[in-house]
Amino acid sequence: MRKLRWLPVLLAIVLLTGSFAFRSDRAYACSCAMPESVEKAKNKSHAVFEGTVTERKEKGGLFTKSSADPVEYRFRVHRVWKGKVASSIKVVSSADEASCGFQFEDGLKYVVFAYTTGDQLEVSLCSRTAKASDASAVIGELEQLGHSSVPPVPQAGEASGKSSLWWIAAITLLAAAIFFLLVMTIRRRKIR
């Protein structure tokens, strides 16, 4: 019975320690300034393109979710106004508007104003990013952006990142199988 007396104290210590371990170290509230002109937004952006959302991947934490958790969006690009943009490109945004995240919808076309942070393109709710239908009808941005180009199409002989990973895995497995067979052959010879 004496051991049970310390159980509430031990439980309280574990709960307090756990709450500090899983607390969020960032808090955000999105507040955007007055919208800039299309020209200023284009100049500040590292990439400006029109594309259709083809994939969405959430990158949240295992035990906690935050509005600032990154979400990756993959686009099939139709037109490019600025930047080195391939025919398929990935951008990242925060998961929620509370953290200035832009929430793209699968299958819809957008005019995207993205900026580089580290090695990835990011999109913010405060950028001029908008659905392509809104950009052309309401804002008139497509005309203001000027001349666009078509993104480069991968050549038929170029391997995509996924297919080259398969080749690497296949070669590694083949090398492991050959090594295993050599070891087994050497062992058999030593036994004789």
Disulfide bonds with the S-S distance in Angstrom:
Cys30-Cys100 2.03
Cys32-Cys126 1.89
